[in-house]
Amino acid sequence: MKKPRFGAVIDIIPWWLVAITALGTWFLVSTLGAADYRVILRAVGRGLGVTLSVSLVAYAVSLVLGLVLGLLRSSRLRVGREAATFYIELVRGLPMLVILYYIAFVGAPALAQALNWLLTPLRGIGLVGLIEARSFDFVTRAVLALTLGYAAFIAEIFRAGIESVDRGQVEAAEALGMSHLQVMRRIVLPQAIKNVLPALGNEFVAIVKDSSLVSALGVQDITQLGKVYAASTFKFFETYNAVAFFYLILTLSLSLLVRALEKRLKRGKS
């Protein structure tokens, strides 16, 4: 078997990954040798669980909501198609931070009022109490905001996946007597989801990064704890190095998983 030439090996090495790995190694070596960095990593690292939980919950719910919106956007029912398009275009036109503030300070009080109105009969007989806006903590509001924001982007991914399925397969299934629901469930969705898996993975990477915005509400994630620590010690350089390190570890690991998934799917198609 012919061995690859040295030049060919050099060409396939991902030098960007090598450079980032070297940078991360240098940071770890510097950290292990500096007491300040060890303290900072422990202080900031307490927010890692919050960052991951907010990202995972928001992503899981936005997948479900995005799939529903994507199906409505691709449906034959005009009312559903127009409603989904209205929501998607409206939300995609807003910055995520604005959505976060809107849900936290406008949406939560409005939701509390709506629930109180719906539960008025039950409250009258003493089964439930008055629901106030403060009943929803800021972690819940942050998760809701990220969910509603990313559902619009994920809906477009699902719509693209649905439209990527060959129309001839749909027509053949309908000719065999399948209902529209059966065609979507057995023919279209399995192929569509497989086609958009890498894009959905990239959205998870994006939501992990945007989870840092929840620090604007005081949620104790990595960014917020870093902000508090830096403000109290004035060690801004060291603290934000640690914050960046945590996010890079998370996002690079996820990006590599997405790349591996893309390669596996390509091999499966070939």
N, C-alpha and C positions, 0 to 999 in steps of 0.2 A: 504494500500500500504506500502510495507516494505521500511523503510528509509535506505539510504546507510550508511554503517559504517563509523566511523571517519577516519579509516585507508584508506578506499577506496577513500574518499574525498581528503585526503592528496596525494594519488597516482596520481590523475588526475589534480592536480594544476600544471600549468606550472611555475616551480620555476625560470627558466631563465627570464621569463617575470616579475615575482614579483621582482627579483633582479634589473632588468633594470628600472622598475617603481620606485623602492625605490631610485635608483641612480639619476634618473631624478627629483624626488621630492626634494631630497637633493640639487640638483643643482639649482632648481627654488627658493627654500627657501634662499639659499646662494645669489642668484642673486638679489632677492627682497630686501635683506638687505645690498647690496653693491652697491654704486653709480658707481664704475668702471665697474661692470658687466652690469649695465643698459646702460651705454654709449656704451660699446662694442657690446651688442646685437642690439642696434639701428644702429650702424655703419655697422656691418656685415649683419644684416637683410635686408639691402637695396639690397643685391645681391640675395635675395630669389626669386624674380620675374624672374631674368635672369636665375637662375639655373632651375626653373620649366619650363620656356618657351623653353629653349634650349633642355631640356630633353623631353618635350612633342612633340615638332615639330620633333626632330630627331627620336623619337620612332614611331610616326605616319607614317612618310615617310619610315622608315626602315621596318615597317610592310608590306607596299605595295610592296616595292622592294624585301623583303624577301619572300613574297608569290609568286611573279613572278619567283624568282630564285628557290624556292622549287618546283614549278610546272615544270620548265625546268629540274631540277635535276631528277625528277621522270617521265619525258616524254619519249615517245617511239622514239622521234626524236634524233638521236645520236649527231647531230651538237649542238642542244640546250643543251643536257645533258652534253656534253664535255665542252662547253663554261661555263655553270653554275658551273660545278665542278672545272674548272680552277680558276674562280673568287673566289669561296668559299674557296678552299684550300690555295690560295695565300693570301687572306685577313686574314684568321684565323691564319696564321703563322706569322703575324706581330703584334707587340705590339701596343696598341691603341694610345699611345703617338707618335710613329713613324708615324702612319697613319695621326694623327693630324698635325704634322709638315710637312709631305709630301703634304697633301692637301693644307695647308695654304701657303707654300712657293714654291711649285712646281706645284701643281694642279691648283691653282687660276690663276697664270700667263699663264699656258698652256690653260686653259679654255678661258681666255680673247683673246688670239691669235686665237684660233679656232673660236670664235664668230666673231671676226673681219674679218676672212677669209670668213665665211659664209655670212656675211652681207655686203661684199664688194660692190655688186650692189646697195644696198640701201644707203650705205654711199656715193657712187658716185653721187647720185641725191639729196643728202642732207637730207635724211629722218632720218638717225641715225648718231650719232657721233662716235668717236673712243672710244672703250671700253678698259679701263686699268685695271690692276690687283687690283689697289686700289678701283675700283668700287665695289669690294666685301669686305665688312667689315669683321672683324675677327669673329663676331658672326655668320655670314653666313658661313664662312669657317669652324668654329667649328661644326655647325649643319651638314654641308655636310660630314665632316670627321666622326662624330659619326654615321650618317646615313649609310654611305658606310661600316663602320666597323661592326656595329651591324646587318646589312642586311644579312651578311654571316652567322652569328650565328642563326638568326631567320629563315633563309632558311633551315638550318638543322633541326630545330624544326618542321617546316611545312612538310619537307620531311618525318620525322619520323611519324608525324600524318597521312600523306597520306598512308604510308606503313602499318600503324596499322589497317587500314580498311580491313575487311575480303575480300579476293580476290573473294570468291564465290558471294558476292553481286555485284561486278563489272561484273562478267561473266553472272549473271542472268539478270542484266540490259541490257547488250549488246545483250543477247539472245532475249530480248523483243523488240529490234530494236532501242535502244537509241544510239546516237552517242557518241563518246568519250568525247566531250565537255559537252553534257548533263549528262553523267555519273559523270563527275567531279563536275559539278555544283549542281546536285540534290542529288547525293548519297555520293560521297567521301568527298568533302569539308565540308559539314555541320558536318559530324562525325569527320573528322580530326581536324577541328578548335575546336570543343568541347573537344576533347581529349588533345589538347595541350594548352588550356587556362591557366592552372596553370604555365606551363613552360614559356609562353609568359608574364605572370605577373612577374615572377622572372627576366626576361630580362629587364623589365621596372625598377625594383629595381636596377639592375646592371647598367643601363644607367644613372640613377640618380646619383649613386656613381661615375661613370666614367666621368660625366659632370664636375667634379672638375678639370679634366685635361685641360679644356679650359682656366684655369687661366694661363697656360703656354704661351698663346697668349695675355695675358693682358685683357681678357674679364672680366668685372666687376661682377663676380659671388660671391657666398659666400666665396669660398676659396681665391680668389684674394683680396677681400676687407679685409679679415682677415689677409692675408699676408702683405698688405699695412699698416693696422692699427698696427700690431705687430711690423713691422719694424720702424714705426715712434714713438711708445711709449715704445718699449722694454718690453711690457707686453705679452710675448709669451705664458705663461702658461694660463692666463685668456682668451686670444684671441682664442687660439686653443681649449680651453674647449668650448667656445661659438660656434665655427665652428663645432666641433664634435657633439654638442647638436642639432644643426639645421639638420645635416645629419641623426643623429639617429632618430629624430622625423619623418623625411620624410620616411626613409627606413623601420623603424619598423611599421609605419602605413600602408605602402604598403605591407609589409610582412604579417601582420595580415589579410589584405584584401585577399591576395593570399591564405592564409591558410583557411579562411572562404569559399572562392570559391572552393577550393579542397574538403572540407567537403561536400559542397552542391552538387558538382558533384558526389561524392561517394554515397550520399543518393539517388541521381537521378538514379544511375545505379542499386542500390540494390532493 
